[in-house]
């Protein structure tokens, strides 16, 4: 089946942390793309918004993690592929109007989890855990981010997913929280600070991917969204996912990542840019797992 058709209609949202531009100027830039009107709600996040002509609300809020004079862009619920072009134009408009990023900024991609059951979410956890060494190297995630806001998947969580094979989101939640924690709906629950955040399931009904260093490169943002959607789609279409963590080989990393991308469906022109960005930091050769021996004349 055509992979674009499989992903068609999947819902997602993005949070993009920026500096160098005020929240008011951020929503003013968004206005130039989506139309509508802007407003100031204030509050603890000093929220500014742009209500687009289609009624959806784009927000710009403060974020303490990236210092003063910042704007975290929070998109409304978007669908693939219909809203990708508008999102990319929003990103370009913000960059044109002075938006920048630095090493403290990140991007979070939320994918609607209403199409997934406990078994499929377990598949997602295992797919990510298995490929995590490749993913982390491909995205060049800093040690500071890995140790704080984007922690790797917990081995004990994966062991329990393999052992108990959850069939419902509630069963998966008991494994994620490790006990009968009664604070699942708290926004800032400590378990949220993982590269793949399942706490978001219970807070807003999404799986949150927190791996990405922030960027205002529209092609990279599209690539990150595509990768997350492909992972979720792969998790829902396979009956079983293996969880044995692969080793990162400097000789075969680019080949291994290419095979992973093809396996989740990143084939064809639609995913060409995504493959480029996810392979460019990988050592080795994309065509060979092991370097062919040279023939002696």
Residue pairs with C-beta under 8 A, 6 or more apart in sequence:
3 230
3 233
3 265
3 266
3 267
3 268
3 270
3 271
4 81
4 270
6 233
6 237
6 265
7 80
7 81
7 226
7 229
7 230
7 233
8 80
8 81
9 79
9 80
10 79
10 80
10 111
10 112
10 115
10 229
10 232
10 233
11 77
11 78
11 79
11 80
11 111
11 112
12 77
12 78
12 79
12 80
12 109
12 110
12 111
12 112
12 225
12 228
12 229
13 74
13 75
13 76
13 77
13 78
13 109
13 110
13 206
14 73
14 74
14 75
14 78
14 87
14 107
14 108
14 109
14 110
14 221
14 225
15 72
15 73
15 74
15 75
15 107
15 108
15 110
16 72
16 73
16 91
16 105
16 107
16 214
16 216
16 221
17 63
17 65
17 66
17 70
17 72
17 73
17 101
17 104
17 105
17 106
17 107
17 214
18 26
18 70
18 71
18 72
18 73
18 94
18 99
18 100
18 101
18 105
18 214
18 216
19 66
19 67
19 69
19 70
19 71
19 99
19 100
19 101
19 102
19 105
20 69
20 98
20 99
20 100
21 29
21 71
21 94
21 97
21 98
21 99
21 100
22 69
22 71
23 46
23 47
23 48
23 60
23 61
23 62
23 71
24 38
24 40
24 48
24 60
25 97
25 98
26 48
26 60
26 71
26 73
26 94
26 97
26 99
27 38
27 48
27 49
27 50
27 58
27 59
27 60
28 38
28 50
28 97
29 90
29 93
29 94
29 96
29 97
29 99
30 50
30 58
30 60
30 73
30 90
30 93
30 94
31 37
31 38
31 50
32 93
33 86
33 89
33 90
33 93
34 50
34 52
34 53
34 54
34 56
34 58
34 86
34 90
35 52
35 53
36 50
36 51
36 52
36 53
37 50
37 51
38 48
38 49
38 50
38 51
39 48
39 49
39 51
40 47
40 48
40 49
41 47
41 48
41 49
45 61
45 62
45 63
46 61
46 62
47 59
47 60
47 61
48 59
48 60
48 61
49 57
49 58
49 59
49 60
50 57
50 58
51 57
52 58
52 76
56 76
56 77
57 76
58 73
58 74
58 75
58 76
58 90
59 73
59 74
60 71
60 72
60 73
60 74
61 71
61 72
61 74
62 70
62 71
62 72
63 70
63 72
65 104
65 149
66 72
66 102
66 104
66 105
67 104
70 105
71 99
73 90
73 94
75 87
75 90
77 112
78 84
78 87
80 225
80 226
80 229
81 270
84 222
84 225
87 218
87 221
87 222
88 218
88 219
88 221
88 222
89 218
91 216
91 217
91 218
91 221
92 216
92 218
94 216
95 216
99 216
100 216
101 213
101 214
101 215
101 216
103 142
103 213
105 213
105 214
106 145
106 149
106 150
106 210
106 212
106 213
106 214
107 212
107 213
107 214
107 215
107 221
107 224
108 208
108 209
108 210
108 212
109 208
109 209
109 212
109 224
109 225
109 228
110 200
110 204
110 206
110 207
110 208
110 209
111 206
111 207
111 209
111 228
111 229
111 232
112 205
112 206
113 121
113 169
113 201
113 205
113 206
113 207
113 232
114 205
115 232
115 236
116 124
116 169
116 207
116 232
116 235
116 236
117 167
117 168
117 169
118 166
118 167
118 168
118 169
118 170
118 171
118 172
119 165
119 166
119 167
120 235
120 236
121 166
121 169
121 172
121 198
121 201
121 207
121 235
122 161
122 165
122 166
122 172
122 241
123 234
123 235
123 236
123 238
123 240
123 241
124 196
124 207
124 231
124 232
124 235
124 241
125 153
125 157
125 158
125 161
125 196
125 198
125 243
126 158
126 161
126 162
126 241
126 242
126 243
127 231
127 234
127 235
127 241
127 264
128 135
128 153
128 195
128 196
128 231
129 153
129 155
129 158
129 243
129 245
130 241
130 242
130 243
130 244
130 245
130 246
131 246
131 260
132 152
132 153
132 195
132 245
133 245
133 246
133 247
133 248
134 246
134 248
134 253
134 256
134 257
134 260
134 282
135 195
135 211
136 146
136 152
136 195
136 211
137 248
137 253
137 281
137 282
138 257
138 278
138 279
138 281
138 282
139 211
139 212
139 213
139 278
139 281
140 213
140 281
141 150
141 195
141 211
141 213
142 213
145 213
146 152
148 193
149 193
149 210
150 193
150 194
150 195
150 210
150 211
151 193
151 194
151 195
152 194
152 195
153 194
153 195
153 196
154 194
156 178
157 175
157 176
158 243
160 175
161 172
161 175
161 243
162 243
164 171
164 175
166 172
166 174
166 175
169 201
169 202
172 198
172 201
173 184
173 198
173 201
173 202
174 180
176 191
176 198
176 199
177 184
177 191
181 189
183 189
184 199
184 202
184 203
185 202
185 203
186 203
187 203
189 199
189 203
191 197
191 198
191 199
192 199
192 200
192 203
192 208
193 210
194 210
195 209
195 210
195 211
196 207
196 208
196 209
196 210
196 211
197 207
197 208
197 209
197 210
198 207
199 208
200 206
200 207
200 208
201 207
207 232
209 224
209 228
209 231
212 224
215 221
219 273
219 277
220 277
222 273
222 274
223 273
223 274
223 276
223 277
223 278
226 266
226 270
226 271
226 274
227 266
227 274
227 278
230 264
230 265
230 266
230 271
231 264
233 264
233 265
234 263
234 264
234 265
235 241
246 256
249 256
249 284
250 283
250 284
251 283
251 284
251 289
251 290
251 291
252 284
252 288
252 289
252 290
253 282
253 283
253 284
254 279
254 282
254 283
254 284
254 285
254 286
255 284
255 285
255 286
255 287
255 288
255 289
256 284
256 289
257 278
257 279
257 282
258 275
258 279
258 286
261 271
261 274
261 275
261 278
261 279
265 271
266 274
266 275
279 286
285 291
